[in-house]
Amino acid sequence: MAEEKEILEEKEQETRMRDLSRVLKSEMDDARDFIQQVGEERAESTEYYLGNEPEPTSTLQSYYVSTDVRDTVLFMLPSIMRTFCGTKKIVEFVPNGPEDVQLAEQQTNYVNYIVQEKNPGFSILYDVFKDALVRKTGFVKAYWDDTTSAKTHSYSGITPEQYQALILDPNVEIIEESAEMQSVTVMNPETMEEITQETPVSYDLTIRRIIPKNQVSIESIPPEEVLIARHARSLEESSYVAHRMLKSVSDLVAMGYDKAEVEQYAGAGASYLDSDAYEEQEARNPFDNMVFPNRQDDGGKDLLYVEHYVFYDLDEDGIDERIRVCTIGEGLHVINVEQWDELPIVMFCPDPEPHTAIGSCPTDYVKPIQAAKSQIMRDTLDSLGHSIFPRMGIVEGQVNIDDVLNTDIGQPIRMRAPGMVQPFNIPFSGKEAFPILNYLDEAKENRTGVSKAAAGLNADALQSSTRAAVNATVSGAQGRVELICRHFAEGGMKRLFGLVNHLVIKHQEGQDMFRLNNQFIPVDPRYWDSEKDMVVNIALSKTSDEQTLSTMATLIGKQEQILQQLGPNNPLVNLQQYANTLTRYMELSGIKDGSNFITPNVPPQQAQPQQPPKPDPAELLAQAETQKAQVQAQKAVIDAETDRMKIIMDDDRQRDIEEAQIRLKALELQGKYGTQVNIAEINAIMERDREMIREAAKIQAQGLFSNVTENNSS
């Protein structure tokens, strides 16, 4: 029963694979037909950019080609590159709360480091922006590269300790080794006798080191390699996206595929993907033709490798999920199927068309102008040539034909009689074409915003125009470029950085170290938030670089003034904000790494005690009255206590006098009459009276104190 179940599952799997292959072939055929139409326009645009189009209609016509497309692209490209690559933080991740500030800053620094430092960020962005400006779309692919590469190393004279370290490395394979032996006398532990044995003292090795990449790889891919569904409204929502490429057997084996299975579909090799793709390849590189060396080694043979990203119900739950299917060969042999969460391809389009995946580009608007200007200039040059070298009418048999055809200066024309040669004077009509050329230049300016004045090439126009007019012209051109930059930022750059962030969180294991401001910072992406919001940190404004630098210099002066007057802990500008301004100023000046001059991250300052604010005069008056009342109350209490003590002291002094008089009288009575007087009883009575006086004084003082306290509180 178990075997039958396994056979049934295998048949079901084969059936699903056949159904999937049919779906892939249907989607791919329709996408190829759609992209072929787009590819013809892209190939033509490339020819226009390279100055190969339009071709002359006759071989006898001038071959002049205007370079309007190339001029437009090369005008826009530096501004776009400066906008995105002029800062170390192209995209910043926004913290979700105050507790997430440091983590968001860490994400920002590390992802920008991966894009710009760990990968050739400048070259990638240059290629994709140029593709987008010339060929409607530019494509970037970001993926986790877990492939391996092998390097061979040779060592000589290494120690046994170094030898042990090498052989214990799991990524090292010993190819060849030899050892230098030496006789050493040692003690036999069993017999306790000295014996002589051979011991290696050094080694000569040849090793193969396997190097796993395990990193995010970013690459710009040619537009003809990407297939998109015909009815797709965007690349992300497309039901079918494919990346077709040529891979060698060695490349596919390094990617983890079975060598024997791959070799079954490897052909003799080819230099193009398909007929439609070849047209674009040839336009971009005329030296890349269909002839390809037929290598005999299996590893060097190429074959078609396609990564299909399609929405398909693989688990049969009734809901289509995005899956990745890898196929090889023209027959689309499936070698891998897996569910896929995020499309690894990002598209950049300078002028997106709503509700369509592929929009337009500046080249599309300039191609008709280049064609018209090229034809007018050809006609003008031909007219000038006819004026300089007019056609000749000759009498047949009366003129030497070779002399007539020889246009060298000073050469005679031999004729049998005068008047046998008559020139046909054709007037030069090129002057009438100049206004049309000016009109076409204005039309190009209106379509693209690119002009000589905006580019700073027309000195006469700049000198003769007002400042407002010049600024309006430059601002108009910058506005077109800024709009393209905004489309690149929102449509492509955010997607690229979000994809890199997602890949790092998903695949990177453990901590990594990266260099930031001459310091090595540890990061652990496993604790990052993959859904964090992002902002593109580019300056999109109408101000030029000089104006921006001037503004930043003014801002630096204002910040320094505030810091000098109010100190570093003022509520307006802190030291970190001042450091940020200096860093940005250096970046605009062309210094990308300002850490050699200032410390970008200022350590937190200990809070200094702030001067209390000046109190209100009314509050001061109220406080003075309160203090006066308190002083009066304290004085009254002191006076009451003084009065009490005075009463007690007066009473004590009076009683002491009376007691002394009583003692004296008692002695007189006893001496004169012999009468005994009870002094103790008299003292007891006086002491009782003394305590009564003290208690009365205490009660009087307490009442006075209580009255003063109530008056003070009121």
C-alpha positions in Angstrom: 0.0 0.0 0.0 2.9 2.4 0.8 4.5 1.8 -2.6 1.2 2.4 -4.4 0.7 5.6 -2.4 4.2 6.8 -3.4 3.6 5.9 -7.0 0.3 7.8 -6.9 2.0 10.9 -5.3 4.7 10.8 -8.0 2.1 10.7 -10.8 0.2 13.6 -9.2 3.5 15.5 -8.9 4.3 14.9 -12.5 0.8 16.0 -13.5 1.2 19.3 -11.5 4.6 19.9 -13.1 3.1 19.4 -16.6 0.3 21.8 -15.8 2.8 24.3 -14.4 5.0 24.0 -17.5 2.1 24.7 -19.8 1.2 27.7 -17.7 4.8 29.0 -17.9 5.0 28.4 -21.6 1.7 30.3 -22.2 2.7 33.2 -20.0 6.2 33.4 -21.4 5.1 33.3 -25.1 2.6 36.1 -24.5 5.2 38.2 -22.5 7.8 37.6 -25.2 5.5 38.8 -27.9 4.7 41.9 -25.9 8.3 42.7 -25.0 9.4 42.1 -28.6 7.3 45.1 -29.6 8.7 47.2 -26.8 12.2 45.9 -27.6 12.0 47.2 -31.2 11.4 50.7 -29.8 14.2 50.3 -27.3 16.6 49.1 -30.0 15.7 52.1 -32.2 16.2 54.4 -29.2 19.7 53.0 -28.6 20.6 53.6 -32.3 19.4 57.2 -31.9 21.5 57.6 -28.8 24.6 56.2 -30.4 24.1 58.5 -33.5 23.3 55.7 -36.0 19.8 56.9 -36.7 18.2 58.1 -38.8 19.9 56.5 -41.8 20.1 58.4 -45.1 17.5 57.6 -47.7 20.1 57.5 -50.4 23.7 56.6 -50.7 24.4 59.8 -52.5 23.0 61.9 -49.7 25.0 63.4 -46.8 25.2 61.1 -43.8 25.0 63.8 -41.1 23.2 62.8 -37.9 22.1 65.2 -35.2 22.9 64.1 -31.6 19.8 65.6 -29.8 19.0 62.3 -28.0 22.5 61.9 -26.7 22.8 65.6 -25.7 19.5 65.4 -23.8 20.5 62.3 -21.9 23.9 63.5 -21.1 22.5 66.8 -19.8 20.1 65.0 -17.4 22.3 62.2 -16.3 24.9 64.2 -14.2 22.1 66.0 -12.3 20.3 62.8 -11.5 23.5 61.1 -10.4 24.5 64.0 -8.3 21.0 64.1 -6.7 21.2 60.4 -5.6 24.9 59.8 -5.1 25.8 63.1 -3.5 24.8 61.8 -0.1 25.9 58.8 2.0 22.3 58.2 3.1 20.2 57.9 0.0 17.2 56.4 1.9 16.5 56.8 5.6 14.4 54.4 7.7 11.9 56.2 9.9 11.6 55.1 13.6 8.3 53.9 14.8 8.7 55.6 18.2 11.3 57.2 20.5 12.6 53.8 21.5 13.3 52.9 17.9 15.5 55.9 17.0 18.9 54.1 17.4 17.7 51.0 15.6 16.3 53.0 12.7 19.6 54.9 12.4 21.5 51.5 12.4 19.2 50.2 9.6 19.8 53.4 7.6 23.6 53.2 7.9 23.9 49.5 7.2 21.5 49.3 4.2 23.2 52.3 2.6 26.5 50.6 3.3 25.4 47.5 1.5 24.1 49.4 -1.6 26.9 51.9 -1.9 29.9 50.2 -0.5 29.5 46.4 -0.4 28.1 46.6 -4.0 29.2 49.0 -6.7 26.4 51.4 -6.0 27.5 54.2 -8.3 28.0 52.0 -11.3 24.7 50.2 -10.7 22.7 53.4 -10.5 24.5 54.9 -13.5 23.6 51.9 -15.7 19.9 51.7 -14.5 19.4 55.5 -14.9 20.9 55.5 -18.4 18.8 52.5 -19.4 15.7 54.3 -18.1 16.4 57.6 -19.9 17.3 55.9 -23.2 15.2 52.7 -23.2 12.1 53.5 -21.2 12.9 51.3 -18.2 15.9 50.4 -16.1 16.0 47.2 -14.0 17.9 46.3 -10.8 18.0 42.9 -9.2 18.7 42.4 -5.5 19.0 38.9 -4.1 20.8 36.9 -1.4 23.9 35.4 -3.0 24.8 32.1 -1.4 27.0 30.8 -4.2 30.6 29.7 -3.6 33.8 30.4 -5.4 37.0 28.5 -5.3 40.5 29.9 -5.1 43.8 27.9 -5.2 46.7 28.9 -2.9 50.2 27.5 -2.6 52.2 27.6 0.6 55.8 26.6 1.3 57.7 26.1 4.6 54.7 26.5 6.9 54.9 25.2 10.5 53.0 22.2 11.8 50.8 24.6 13.8 49.9 26.5 10.6 49.3 23.2 8.9 46.9 22.0 11.6 45.0 25.3 11.4 44.5 24.9 7.6 43.4 21.3 7.6 40.8 22.0 10.4 39.2 24.7 8.3 36.0 23.2 6.8 36.3 25.4 3.7 39.8 24.2 2.8 40.6 21.2 0.6 44.1 19.8 0.4 45.1 19.3 -3.2 48.8 18.5 -2.9 51.2 18.4 0.1 54.7 17.4 1.0 56.6 17.5 4.3 60.2 18.1 5.3 61.1 15.4 7.9 63.6 15.6 10.7 65.0 12.8 13.0 64.1 13.5 16.6 65.1 11.4 19.7 62.2 10.8 22.1 61.5 8.6 25.1 59.4 5.5 24.7 56.8 5.7 27.5 56.4 1.9 27.7 60.0 0.8 27.7 61.5 4.1 29.0 64.2 3.9 26.3 65.2 6.5 23.8 64.1 6.0 20.2 64.6 8.0 17.0 61.6 8.8 14.8 60.9 11.0 11.8 58.8 14.2 12.6 57.7 16.8 10.1 59.1 20.3 10.7 57.6 22.1 7.7 55.1 21.6 4.9 54.6 22.6 1.3 50.9 22.8 0.4 48.5 23.5 -2.4 45.0 24.0 -1.2 41.6 25.0 -2.7 39.7 27.4 -0.5 35.9 27.5 -0.9 34.6 31.0 -0.3 30.9 31.4 0.3 29.5 34.9 -0.5 26.5 34.9 1.8 25.6 38.6 1.1 23.1 40.8 -0.7 24.1 41.1 -4.3 22.8 44.0 -6.4 23.2 44.2 -10.2 21.8 46.2 -13.1 20.2 43.8 -15.6 19.7 44.6 -19.3 16.0 45.5 -20.1 15.7 42.8 -22.8 16.3 40.1 -20.1 13.1 41.0 -18.2 9.7 39.7 -19.4 6.4 41.3 -18.1 2.8 40.3 -18.6 1.1 42.3 -21.3 -1.8 43.6 -19.1 0.3 44.3 -16.0 -0.3 47.7 -14.4 2.9 47.6 -12.5 5.9 45.3 -12.1 4.9 44.3 -8.6 1.3 43.5 -9.6 2.2 41.6 -12.8 0.9 38.1 -12.9 4.0 37.0 -14.6 7.6 38.3 -14.5 10.6 36.5 -15.8 14.4 37.0 -15.8 15.9 35.2 -18.7 19.7 34.9 -18.9 22.5 32.8 -20.3 24.3 30.7 -17.7 27.1 28.3 -18.1 27.1 24.8 -16.6 29.7 26.0 -14.1 27.6 28.9 -13.0 24.5 26.7 -12.4 26.6 24.1 -10.5 27.9 26.9 -8.3 24.3 27.9 -7.7 23.6 24.4 -6.3 22.0 22.6 -9.2 22.9 19.0 -10.1 25.6 18.9 -12.7 24.4 15.8 -14.5 20.9 17.3 -14.9 22.2 20.6 -16.1 24.5 19.0 -18.7 21.6 17.2 -20.4 20.3 20.6 -21.6 23.6 22.4 -22.3 24.1 23.1 -25.9 27.1 24.3 -27.9 26.6 27.8 -26.7 25.0 31.0 -27.9 25.5 34.7 -27.5 21.9 35.8 -27.4 18.7 35.0 -25.5 16.2 35.2 -28.4 15.7 36.9 -31.7 13.9 39.9 -30.0 16.6 40.1 -27.3 19.4 39.9 -29.8 18.1 43.0 -31.6 18.6 45.0 -28.5 21.9 43.4 -27.7 23.2 44.2 -31.1 22.0 47.8 -31.0 23.8 48.3 -27.7 27.0 46.4 -28.7 27.5 46.1 -32.5 30.5 43.8 -31.9 28.3 41.2 -30.1 27.2 39.0 -32.9 25.7 35.5 -33.1 29.0 33.8 -33.6 30.2 32.2 -30.4 33.2 29.9 -29.8 32.2 26.3 -29.5 33.9 25.3 -26.3 34.4 21.6 -25.9 34.4 21.6 -22.1 31.1 21.0 -20.5 31.6 23.7 -17.8 31.9 26.4 -20.4 28.7 25.6 -22.4 25.9 28.0 -22.1 22.2 27.4 -21.8 19.1 29.4 -21.3 18.2 29.8 -17.6 14.9 31.5 -16.7 13.6 32.5 -13.3 9.8 32.7 -13.6 7.9 34.7 -10.9 4.2 33.8 -11.4 1.1 33.8 -9.3 0.0 30.1 -9.2 -2.0 27.9 -6.8 0.8 25.6 -5.9 -0.7 24.2 -2.7 -4.2 23.8 -4.2 -5.9 25.9 -1.6 -7.8 27.9 -4.2 -5.6 31.0 -3.8 -2.8 32.0 -6.1 0.5 32.7 -4.5 3.7 34.1 -6.0 6.1 31.2 -6.7 9.5 31.1 -8.3 10.1 28.5 -11.0 13.6 28.0 -12.4 13.9 26.3 -15.8 16.7 25.5 -18.2 16.8 25.0 -21.9 14.4 26.1 -24.6 11.9 23.5 -23.5 11.7 25.1 -20.0 12.8 22.1 -18.0 11.8 22.7 -14.4 14.7 22.3 -12.0 13.3 24.2 -8.9 9.9 25.3 -7.6 9.4 27.2 -4.4 7.1 29.8 -2.9 8.4 33.4 -3.1 7.5 36.3 -0.9 8.9 39.4 -2.7 9.9 40.1 -6.3 13.7 40.6 -6.5 13.5 42.9 -9.5 13.0 46.7 -9.2 12.0 48.9 -12.2 12.9 52.5 -12.7 10.9 54.6 -15.2 11.4 58.3 -15.8 7.9 59.0 -17.1 5.4 56.3 -15.9 2.1 56.0 -17.7 -0.8 55.4 -15.4 -2.3 51.9 -15.4 0.6 50.5 -17.5 3.8 48.8 -16.5 6.1 50.4 -19.1 6.0 54.2 -19.6 8.0 56.6 -21.7 11.3 58.3 -21.6 13.0 61.5 -22.9 14.4 59.7 -25.9 10.8 59.0 -27.1 10.2 62.7 -27.2 13.4 63.7 -28.9 13.7 61.0 -31.6 11.3 62.8 -34.1 13.3 66.1 -33.6 16.6 64.4 -34.2 15.2 62.8 -37.3 13.9 66.1 -38.7 17.1 68.0 -37.8 19.2 65.3 -39.4 17.2 65.4 -42.7 17.3 69.2 -42.8 21.0 69.3 -42.2 21.6 66.7 -44.8 19.6 68.7 -47.4 21.5 71.9 -46.3 24.8 70.2 -46.8 23.8 68.8 -50.1 22.6 72.2 -51.3 26.0 73.7 -50.2 27.8 70.9 -52.1 25.9 71.7 -55.2 26.7 75.4 -54.9 30.4 74.7 -54.5 30.6 71.9 -57.0 27.8 72.6 -59.6 26.9 70.1 -62.2 28.3 70.5 -65.7 26.6 70.4 -69.1 29.0 69.2 -71.8 28.8 68.6 -75.5 29.3 65.0 -76.1 32.5 64.2 -77.9 33.9 67.7 -77.5 35.1 67.5 -73.9 37.5 65.2 -72.0 35.2 63.5 -69.5 38.0 62.8 -67.0 38.9 66.4 -66.8 35.3 67.4 -66.1 35.0 64.8 -63.3 38.3 65.9 -61.7 37.4 68.5 -59.1 41.0 69.3 -58.0 41.8 73.0 -57.8 43.5 74.5 -60.8 43.1 71.4 -63.1 42.2 72.3 -66.7 39.3 71.0 -68.7 40.3 70.1 -72.3 37.7 70.8 -74.9 37.7 71.0 -78.7 36.0 74.4 -78.9 35.0 77.2 -76.5 31.7 76.8 -74.7 31.6 73.0 -74.7 31.3 73.0 -70.9 28.5 74.9 -69.2 28.0 74.9 -65.4 24.5 74.6 -64.0 24.5 77.1 -61.2 22.3 75.9 -58.3 21.7 78.6 -55.7 22.4 77.7 -52.0 19.1 77.4 -50.2 20.3 76.4 -46.7 19.5 79.8 -45.2 15.8 79.1 -45.5 16.3 76.0 -43.3 17.8 77.9 -40.3 14.5 79.1 -38.9 13.2 75.6 -39.0 16.2 74.4 -37.1 15.5 77.1 -34.4 11.9 76.0 -34.3 12.9 72.4 -33.7 15.3 73.4 -30.9 12.5 75.3 -29.2 10.3 72.2 -29.6 13.0 70.1 -27.9 13.3 72.6 -25.1 9.5 72.5 -24.6 9.5 68.7 -24.5 12.5 68.1 -22.3 13.4 71.4 -20.7 17.0 71.0 -22.0 18.5 74.2 -23.6 21.8 75.8 -24.1 20.9 78.5 -21.6 19.9 75.9 -19.0 23.1 74.0 -19.6 25.2 77.2 -19.4 26.5 76.8 -22.9 25.0 80.0 -24.5 27.0 82.8 -23.0 25.3 85.5 -25.2 21.9 84.5 -24.1 22.9 84.6 -20.5 24.5 88.0 -20.8 21.7 89.6 -22.7 18.9 88.2 -20.6 17.7 89.4 -17.3 18.4 87.5 -14.1 14.7 86.6 -13.7 14.6 85.2 -17.3 17.8 83.2 -16.8 16.5 81.8 -13.5 13.2 80.9 -15.1 14.9 79.0 -17.9 17.2 77.1 -15.5 14.4 76.4 -13.1 12.3 75.0 -16.0 15.0 72.6 -16.9 15.6 71.6 -13.3 11.9 71.0 -12.8 11.9 68.4 -15.5 14.9 66.7 -14.0 13.5 66.9 -10.5 10.3 65.2 -11.6 12.3 62.3 -13.1 14.2 62.1 -9.9 11.0 61.9 -7.9 9.7 59.1 -10.0 13.0 57.3 -9.5 12.9 57.9 -5.8 9.3 56.8 -5.1 9.0 54.1 -7.8 12.4 52.5 -7.6 14.7 53.6 -4.9 12.3 52.9 -2.0 11.6 49.5 -3.4 15.3 48.7 -3.8 16.2 49.7 -0.2 13.2 47.9 1.2 14.1 44.8 -0.7 17.7 44.9 0.6 16.4 45.4 4.1 14.1 42.4 3.7 16.9 40.2 2.4 19.3 41.1 5.2 16.6 40.4 7.9 15.7 37.1 6.3 19.0 35.6 5.4 21.8 37.1 7.5 22.8 35.0 10.5 24.3 36.7 13.5 26.1 39.9 13.7 28.1 41.7 11.1 30.6 44.5 11.2 30.7 47.4 8.9 32.8 50.5 8.7 31.2 53.9 9.4 33.1 57.1 9.9 36.3 55.3 10.5 34.7 53.1 13.1 33.6 49.5 13.0 30.0 49.2 14.1 28.3 45.8 15.0 24.8 45.1 13.7 22.3 42.3 14.1 19.6 42.5 11.5 17.5 39.7 13.1 15.9 42.3 15.4 15.0 44.8 12.7 11.5 45.7 11.5 11.0 44.8 7.9 8.0 47.0 7.5 9.6 50.2 8.7 8.7 53.4 6.7 11.3 55.0 4.5 12.1 58.5 3.2 14.3 59.3 0.3 17.0 61.7 1.5 17.5 63.7 -1.7 17.3 67.4 -2.2 14.7 68.2 -4.8 14.6 72.0 -5.2 15.0 74.7 -7.7 18.2 75.9 -6.2 21.6 75.3 -7.8 24.6 73.8 -6.0 26.1 77.2 -5.5 22.9 78.5 -4.0 22.6 75.5 -1.8 26.1 75.9 -0.6 25.5 79.6 0.1 22.4 78.8 2.0 24.2 76.2 4.1 27.0 78.6 4.8 24.5 81.1 6.1 22.8 78.5 8.2 26.2 77.5 9.7 26.8 81.1 10.7 23.4 81.4 12.4 23.9 78.1 14.3 27.3 79.3 15.5 25.8 82.6 16.7 23.1 80.8 18.6 25.6 78.4 20.2 27.8 81.3 21.2 25.0 83.3 22.8 22.9 80.6 24.4 25.4 77.7 24.9 25.3 74.1 23.6 22.2 73.2 25.6 19.9 75.8 24.1 16.4 74.9 22.9 17.1 76.0 19.3 20.4 74.3 18.1 22.4 71.5 19.7 25.9 70.3 18.8 24.5 67.3 16.8 22.5 69.5 14.6 25.5 71.7 14.0 27.6 68.7 13.1 24.9 67.5 10.7 25.0 70.9 8.9 28.8 70.8 8.6 28.6 67.2 7.2 26.0 68.2 4.7 28.0 71.3 3.7 31.1 69.1 3.0 29.0 66.6 1.0 27.7 69.4 -1.2 31.3 70.6 -1.6 32.4 67.2 -2.9 33.8 65.7 0.4 31.8 62.5 0.8 33.5 61.4 4.1 33.6 64.3 6.5 34.7 62.1 9.4 38.3 63.2 8.7 37.5 66.7 9.7 34.6 66.5 12.2 32.9 64.0 14.4 29.6 63.3 12.8 28.0 61.7 15.8 28.4 64.0 18.8 28.4 62.2 22.2 25.5 63.2 24.5 26.3 66.3 26.7 25.6 66.4 30.4 22.8 68.7 31.1 24.0 72.0 32.6 21.9 73.9 35.1 20.0 76.5 33.4 19.5 80.0 34.7 16.1 80.5 36.2 13.9 82.8 34.2 13.4 86.4 35.4 10.3 86.5 37.7 7.4 88.8 37.2 7.5 92.1 39.2 4.0 91.3 40.6 5.3 87.9 41.8 8.3 89.6 43.3 6.0 92.0 45.2 3.8 89.2 46.5 6.8 87.2 47.6 8.2 90.3 49.4 4.8 90.8 51.3 4.8 87.1 52.2 8.4 87.2 53.5 7.5 90.4 55.4 4.5 88.7 57.0 6.6 85.7 57.9 9.3 87.9 59.5 6.6 89.7 61.5 5.2 86.4 62.6 8.6 85.2 63.7 9.2 88.4 65.5 5.9 88.1 67.3 6.7 84.6 68.4 10.1 85.7 69.6 8.5 88.6 71.5 5.9 86.3 73.1 8.6 83.9 74.2 10.7 86.8 75.5 7.7 88.1 77.5 7.1 84.7 79.0 10.7 84.3 80.0 10.7 87.8 81.4 7.6 87.0 83.6 9.2 83.8 84.8 12.5 85.5 85.6 10.8 88.4 87.4 8.7 85.9 89.4 11.7 83.9 90.3 13.7 87.0 91.3 10.8 88.2 93.5 10.3 84.8 95.1 14.0 84.5 95.8 13.8 87.8 97.6 10.8 86.8 99.5 12.3 83.4 100.4 15.5 85.1 101.7 13.3 87.5 103.9 11.2 84.6 105.2 14.4 82.8 106.3 15.7 85.9 107.9 12.4 86.5 109.8 12.4 82.8 110.9 15.9 83.2 112.3 14.9 86.3 114.2 11.8 84.7 115.7 13.7 81.6 116.7 16.5 83.7 118.4 14.2 86.1 120.1 11.3 83.9 121.1 12.5 80.4 120.6 9.7 79.7 118.2 10.2 77.1 115.5 9.0 78.0 112.0 8.3 75.4 109.3 10.4 76.6 106.4 9.8 73.5 104.2 6.0 74.1 104.2 6.5 77.7 103.3 8.9 76.7 100.5 6.3 74.2 99.2 3.6 76.8 99.0 5.9 79.3 97.2 7.0 76.6 94.7 3.3 75.8 94.0 2.7 79.4 93.3 5.8 79.5 91.1 4.5 76.7 88.9 1.1 78.4 88.6 2.8 81.6 87.3 4.9 79.6 84.8 1.8 77.7 83.4 -0.1 81.0 83.0 2.8 82.5 81.1 3.1 79.5 78.8 -0.7 79.6 78.0 -0.4 83.3 77.3 2.5 82.8 74.9 0.8 79.9 73.0 -2.3 82.0 72.4 -0.2 84.8 71.0 1.7 82.5 68.7 -1.5 80.9 67.5 -3.0 84.2 66.6 0.1 85.3 64.7 0.1 82.0 62.6 -3.5 82.4 61.6 -2.9 86.0 60.5 0.1 84.9 58.5 -1.7 82.2 56.6 -4.6 84.4 55.8 
